[in-house]
């Protein structure tokens, strides 16, 4: 089953609560983009934490304590691998980074999180069509790994991403449009 998960990049704790509370009740799971500033408030939804920080190993445990069901990092070490005792761990891979660089770590994670934009850390960047070749490459080399895709996803490309083999789509700016199209069907 494909998942379409809303991405939240909060400005502060109040913004996190507001953005979570306005989501439809049927949305059971959200994606939190975590930058260097620690923004947190108790929220009513299950979540995954995308740790887009310089030293994810220093804060991963804190996000597990907060209840993260999945942790996504862009580099893996022994302390991150230990997080698998409490949550799924995903390896984030930027669109411009060669997959071979990450291959040694893919045996130690539960899924791969492919970025489909060139610049990470903000919502609204343009979708990069190279993601389709990247999904194909992952499916060929690592068929056991679920594939999460993050960035630039909208009404024009989400179905193509699912057809290409993405199992989870992380949607920021265009989540409401996609959600509305799915609930009208």
N, C-alpha and C positions, 0 to 999 in steps of 0.2 A: 504494500500500500504506500502510495506517495503521500508525503506530508507537505503542507504549505504552512510555514511558520512565520508569524509576524516578528520583524526585527525592531527592537527598541534601543535607541541610542539616547539615553536620558541626559538632560542638562544638569539636573539636580534631583534630590530625593522626591520632591513634590511632583516633578515632571514624570518621574518613573511611575508613581502611583496614578497620576492622571492618564498617562498613555496606556497603562495596563487596565484601568477601570473602564475606559471607553471601548475596549475590545468586546466583541460579541461574547456572550456567556458560553457559547459552543466551542470557543477557542480554548483548548485545554493546556496549551504549551506555548511559550514565547522564547525568543532568542534575545539575550541581552548583550549588546556590544559594550565591552568593558575597556576603557582607555586608562591612562595612567592615574587619573583622579578616581578615588573610590566613592562611587555613588551607590547608595543602597537604601532601601526601605522595604519593610515586609510587604510582600505582594501575595495576591490570592491565586496566582497561577503557577503551575510547574514551569521550570525554565532550564535553559542551557546558558552557560556563560562563555562568551567568545572573548578570551583574554588576549587582546591586541596590545600587549604591554611588553616592555623590554625584558622583564624577568618574571615570566608567568609562574615559575616554581616558587616564588616568594608569596604569591597570593592565591594559588590554586586551592590550598587547604581551607582558606577563609571562605571561598565560594562553595566548597563542599559543605562546610558547616551551615551556610545559609540555605542549603537545600538544592543546589544545582544537580540536575539529573544527568547532564552532560557538560563536559569541560572541553573547550576547543583552544588549542595552543598552536603557535607557529614554530615551535621548536620543542623537541622531546628530550627529556633526560630521566634519570632514575626516579627522581621525586615525582615527576609527572606520571610516570608509569604506575607508581604506587596509588595514584588517584583512582585507578581502575577498580580498586576495592570498594569505592563508594559511588562511582559514577562511570558512565561511558566516557572515553577520551577520544577526541577527534584531532587529527592533524590538519591545521590550516595551511593551504598552499597557494601562494600568490600566482597570478596568471603568468607572470614573466619568469618565474623560477622553474628550472628544469626538474621534472619529476624524479629523475635519477638521483638528485641530491637528497630526496626524502625517502627513497626506496628502503634504505636500511631500517627506518623507523616504523614502516607500515605494518610490520609484524607485531608491534607493541601498542597499536591503537585499535579502536573499535570501528572507526569510520574515517573517511577522508573528507575534508571540508574545502572545496575548491572555490577560490575567489574568481568571480566573473567580471571584475572591474580592475583597472590598473592601479588605482590609488585607494587604499583602505583607510578606514577611520572616520568616514563621513558618508551620509546617505546622499543619493542623487547623482552619483557618477554614472557615466554612460556604460552600457552593457558591451562586453567584448565578445565578439563572435568566435574567437579562438577557443572559447570554453567547450564548444561541441567536439573539437578534436581532442581536447584534454579529457573529457568524459569518456570518449572512445578509448583513449590510451589507458585510462585507469581500469575500465571494464576488461580490457584485454590482459593487462598485467596483474591486476588484483581483483579478480571477479568476486571474491568473497566479501569485499568491503562495500558497505553502503556508501553512497556518494551524496554529499550535501553540497549544494551550490548557493553562493551568496553574492549578491550585488547586481544591480541593474535589472532585476527581474520585473517584468510587466505583463500586461495582457497580450502583447504581441509575441512573447517568447516563452512563457511558462509551459505551455503544452509541448513545445518542441524540446525543451529541456527534459521533461518527463519522458517523452518518446526516446530521447537519446540515452536515457538510463539514470538520470538523477532521481534519487529516492526521497530527498528532502530539499525543498526550496525555501530559502530564507529571504523574505520579501519585506522591504522597508517602505519606501515612499508609495508604492503601488499596491499595498496589501488590500486596502478597502475595495479597490476596483476588481481585483482578482476574486476576493471573497464574495463580493456582490454577484459576479458572473457565475460563480459556482453555486451559490444558494438559489439563484434564479433558475438553474437548470433542472 
